[in-house]
C-alpha cells in the first residue's frame, strides 16, 4: 500500500483584514535598568539658580526678581553681574539706581526692577526674614474654583517688596531648611519649579507628583523613563531657568 506523503506545514498567513498584534514600543535599555535607571534620574537633577544661592535668601530674591517673566539665558548672567558689583543687601541698597538700570536694560522694565531691587534690599535689612516669623501673604494661590482663588499661606518673606507667588514658591522650596518638608506643600505654576518638584518627589519619595493634584501614585518604571526623557530635553533647553552649572 503506497504511503501518503506528509503534508507540508502551512506557513502563517496574515489576513489583510486584521491588524497584526501590536507590541509595545517601550523597551528599557539594559543599561538603564533598576539601579542604573535611578542613578540616571539623579544625574538629571534640574540645576536652578535658586538652589545655588539658597544659603542667602536675599540673593534668591534678587534672582527671582530678574527671572520673573524673563528667560534664564538672559536673566542669570545679569544676576551674577549684579551680585558681583553689590554682593550684599546693604551694598545693593546703597547702589546708584542708574547703574542698576544700565545692567538690567537687556531684560526690559529696567526702571521698575532697579527700584524694586533697591527697595527689596532696604526692606530686607530693616526687617530680615526669619523661619520662626511667618508673615501674612498678599499674593493669592492657585484657583480652587472658577470664581475663587486660594489665599497664599504665610511665609517669612511675604512682607518684602515684590514677594509674588514665584518668589514665595521659590523661597519655600529652597530656603526652608535642609530638614524641612515645606517643599511638599508647594504647588507652583512656573514650569521650571514644576519640573524640579517632579524630579524631587520621584527621587526623594519615589512618588509621581502632578501640579494641581499632588501625589498621584508610585514612581513606577514607565513614569521614571518618561521623566528622564523630559529632563534630558530640559537639559538642552537654552531658555530654561538653569543654574550656574549650565548658564554662566
C-alpha positions as CSV (number, residue, x, y, z in Angstrom):
1,X,0.0,0.0,0.0
2,X,1.6,3.3,-1.1
3,X,2.3,5.7,1.8
4,X,0.7,9.1,1.8
5,X,3.3,11.8,1.6
6,X,3.4,14.0,4.7
7,X,1.5,17.3,4.4
8,X,3.7,20.3,4.2
9,X,3.3,22.6,7.2
10,X,1.5,25.7,6.0
11,X,3.2,28.9,6.9
12,X,1.1,31.5,8.8
13,X,-1.0,33.7,6.5
14,X,-1.6,37.3,7.6
15,X,-5.0,38.5,6.6
16,X,-5.2,42.0,5.2
17,X,-8.4,42.4,7.2
18,X,-6.8,42.0,10.6
19,X,-4.0,44.1,12.1
20,X,-1.0,42.2,13.4
21,X,-0.6,42.1,17.1
22,X,0.9,45.2,18.4
23,X,3.9,45.1,20.6
24,X,4.9,47.8,23.0
25,X,7.4,50.3,21.7
26,X,8.6,50.9,25.2
27,X,11.7,49.0,25.9
28,X,14.0,49.7,28.8
29,X,17.7,49.6,27.7
30,X,19.7,47.1,29.7
31,X,22.0,50.0,30.8
32,X,19.0,51.8,32.3
33,X,17.5,49.0,34.3
34,X,17.0,49.1,38.1
35,X,19.6,51.0,40.0
36,X,21.1,52.5,36.9
37,X,17.8,54.0,35.9
38,X,17.6,55.6,39.3
39,X,21.2,56.8,39.0
40,X,20.4,58.4,35.6
41,X,17.5,60.2,37.2
42,X,19.7,61.6,39.9
43,X,22.2,62.8,37.4
44,X,19.5,64.7,35.6
45,X,18.6,66.9,38.6
46,X,17.4,70.3,37.4
47,X,20.0,72.9,38.2
48,X,18.2,76.0,39.3
49,X,19.8,79.3,40.3
50,X,17.5,79.4,43.4
51,X,19.2,76.3,44.8
52,X,22.7,77.7,44.0
53,X,22.1,80.7,46.3
54,X,19.6,79.1,48.8
55,X,22.0,79.8,51.7
56,X,21.5,83.5,51.1
57,X,17.7,84.3,50.8
58,X,18.4,87.9,49.7
59,X,20.3,86.6,46.6
60,X,17.4,84.2,45.9
61,X,15.0,87.2,46.0
62,X,17.2,89.2,43.7
63,X,17.4,86.3,41.2
64,X,13.7,85.7,41.1
65,X,13.1,89.4,40.6
66,X,15.2,89.2,37.4
67,X,13.8,85.8,36.3
68,X,10.1,86.8,36.6
69,X,8.7,86.7,33.1
70,X,12.3,86.6,31.7
71,X,14.3,83.7,30.1
72,X,17.0,82.3,32.2
73,X,19.6,82.7,29.5
74,X,19.1,86.4,29.7
75,X,18.4,86.9,33.4
76,X,21.1,84.7,35.1
77,X,24.2,86.4,33.6
78,X,22.7,89.8,34.7
79,X,22.1,88.4,38.2
80,X,25.8,87.3,38.6
81,X,26.9,90.8,37.4
82,X,24.7,92.5,40.0
83,X,25.8,90.3,42.9
84,X,29.4,90.7,41.8
85,X,29.1,94.5,41.8
86,X,26.9,94.7,45.0
87,X,27.4,91.4,46.9
88,X,25.2,92.2,49.9
89,X,21.8,93.6,50.7
90,X,23.5,96.7,52.2
91,X,25.7,97.2,49.1
92,X,22.7,97.0,46.7
93,X,20.6,99.2,49.0
94,X,23.2,102.0,48.5
95,X,23.8,101.4,44.8
96,X,23.2,104.2,42.3
97,X,19.9,103.4,40.6
98,X,21.1,104.5,37.1
99,X,23.9,101.9,37.3
100,X,21.5,99.1,38.1
101,X,19.2,100.3,35.3
102,X,22.1,100.1,32.8
103,X,22.8,96.5,33.9
104,X,19.2,95.4,33.7
105,X,18.3,97.1,30.5
106,X,18.6,94.0,28.3
107,X,15.8,92.3,30.4
108,X,13.3,95.1,30.0
109,X,11.3,97.0,32.6
110,X,14.7,98.1,33.9
111,X,13.5,101.2,35.8
112,X,10.8,99.2,37.7
113,X,13.2,96.4,38.5
114,X,16.0,98.6,39.6
115,X,13.8,100.5,42.0
116,X,12.4,97.2,43.3
117,X,15.8,95.7,43.9
118,X,16.9,98.7,46.0
119,X,13.6,98.7,47.9
120,X,13.8,95.0,48.5
121,X,17.4,95.3,49.8
122,X,16.5,98.1,52.2
123,X,13.4,96.2,53.5
124,X,15.5,93.1,53.9
125,X,17.9,95.0,56.1
126,X,15.3,96.7,58.2
127,X,13.1,93.6,58.7
128,X,15.0,90.4,57.7
129,X,13.0,87.2,57.2
130,X,13.1,84.5,59.9
131,X,11.8,81.0,59.7
132,X,10.2,81.4,63.1
133,X,8.3,84.5,61.9
134,X,5.6,83.8,59.3
135,X,4.1,86.9,57.7
136,X,0.7,87.1,56.0
137,X,0.9,86.9,52.2
138,X,-0.6,89.5,49.9
139,X,-0.4,87.0,47.0
140,X,-3.1,84.5,46.1
141,X,-2.6,80.8,45.4
142,X,-3.9,78.6,42.7
143,X,-7.7,78.7,41.9
144,X,-9.9,76.4,43.8
145,X,-12.9,77.1,41.6
146,X,-13.6,79.3,38.5
147,X,-14.6,82.2,40.8
148,X,-12.4,81.6,43.9
149,X,-8.7,81.7,44.4
150,X,-7.0,80.3,47.5
151,X,-5.2,82.7,49.8
152,X,-1.4,82.1,49.8
153,X,-0.1,80.8,53.1
154,X,2.1,82.9,55.3
155,X,5.8,82.8,54.7
156,X,8.9,84.5,56.3
157,X,9.3,86.8,53.2
158,X,5.7,87.8,52.5
159,X,6.2,91.3,53.8
160,X,9.0,92.1,51.4
161,X,8.6,94.2,48.2
162,X,8.0,92.1,45.1
163,X,7.2,89.0,47.1
164,X,4.8,87.5,44.5
165,X,3.9,83.8,44.0
166,X,7.0,82.9,42.1
167,X,9.3,84.3,44.9
168,X,7.2,82.7,47.6
169,X,7.2,79.3,45.9
170,X,11.0,79.5,45.4
171,X,11.7,80.5,49.0
172,X,9.5,77.7,50.4
173,X,11.2,75.1,48.2
174,X,14.8,76.1,48.7
175,X,15.2,78.2,51.8
176,X,13.0,76.5,54.4
177,X,15.9,74.5,55.8
178,X,17.5,71.1,54.9
179,X,15.2,69.1,57.2
180,X,12.1,71.0,56.2
181,X,9.2,69.3,54.4
182,X,7.7,72.6,53.3
183,X,8.5,71.9,49.7
184,X,5.9,69.2,49.7
185,X,3.1,71.7,50.2
186,X,4.2,74.0,47.3
187,X,2.0,73.9,44.2
188,X,3.8,76.1,41.7
189,X,2.6,77.3,38.2
190,X,6.1,78.0,37.0
191,X,7.2,75.3,34.6
192,X,10.7,75.1,35.9
193,X,9.7,74.8,39.5
194,X,7.1,72.1,38.5
195,X,9.9,70.1,36.7
196,X,12.1,70.4,39.8
197,X,9.4,69.2,42.1
198,X,8.5,66.2,39.8
199,X,12.2,65.2,40.0
200,X,12.4,65.7,43.8
201,X,9.2,63.8,44.5
202,X,10.5,60.9,42.3
203,X,14.0,60.8,43.8
204,X,13.2,61.6,47.5
205,X,9.9,59.9,47.9
206,X,9.5,57.5,45.0
207,X,6.2,59.2,44.1
208,X,4.5,60.6,41.0
209,X,3.6,64.2,41.5
210,X,1.4,66.4,39.4
211,X,0.8,70.1,39.7
212,X,-2.7,70.9,41.0
213,X,-3.2,67.3,42.1
214,X,-0.2,66.5,44.2
215,X,0.9,62.9,44.7
216,X,-0.9,60.6,42.3
217,X,0.9,57.3,42.7
218,X,4.2,55.5,43.0
219,X,7.0,56.4,40.6
220,X,7.0,53.2,38.6
221,X,9.3,52.2,35.8
222,X,7.4,53.8,32.9
223,X,6.9,57.1,34.8
224,X,10.7,57.3,35.6
225,X,11.5,56.6,32.0
226,X,9.2,59.4,30.9
227,X,10.6,61.8,33.5
228,X,14.1,61.0,32.4
229,X,13.1,61.8,28.8
230,X,11.6,65.1,29.9
231,X,14.7,66.1,31.9
232,X,17.0,65.2,29.0
233,X,15.1,67.6,26.8
234,X,15.2,70.2,29.5
235,X,19.0,69.9,30.0
236,X,19.4,71.2,26.4
237,X,16.7,73.9,26.7
238,X,18.5,77.2,26.2
239,X,15.6,79.1,27.6
240,X,15.5,77.2,30.9
241,X,15.9,78.8,34.3
242,X,19.1,76.9,34.9
243,X,21.7,77.4,37.5
244,X,25.4,78.5,37.1
245,X,26.3,74.9,36.2
246,X,24.6,75.3,32.8
247,X,24.4,79.1,32.2
248,X,27.4,81.2,33.3
